[in-house]
Amino acid sequence: MATDENKKFLLDYLKTHGLDHSIMIADVEKLVSEERAQMSLKRLINPPTVKNFGWTQYYSAEEIDAWVKDTVTKHSDISTVEVIGQTTENRPIHLVKISTGGSGKPSIFIDGTFHAREWVSPAVVSF
């Protein structure tokens, strides 16, 4: 994938090095914009909730935070959420604890959602 400014350089490079290529999507930016518009409309009509939250699309940090809080509220008998710090963008870093109580039990720590536009990490840690 290349910007319009780099397109000639990339095509020359591929040709010089004898690398075959094909253009699969001529305008990725247009495709992304169209997809964002569709997602925005879908979310206006049917905002993500505990019931309809899925793992097949990208959610914003705000939507993930809202889902986490809703999920913890619905399962408050076994879960809690707390803020354990701030990101470099001053967003809260949440820790969700799921426990039936007691001490001395084995535990597991799952960490994710580090990078912007990293859709799979939030999906994995929330599944």
Summary of the structure (lengths in Angstrom):
residues: 127
radius of gyration: 20.8
end to end distance: 31.1
largest distance: 66.1
contacts: 223
relative contact order: 0.09
helix: 41%
strand: 12%
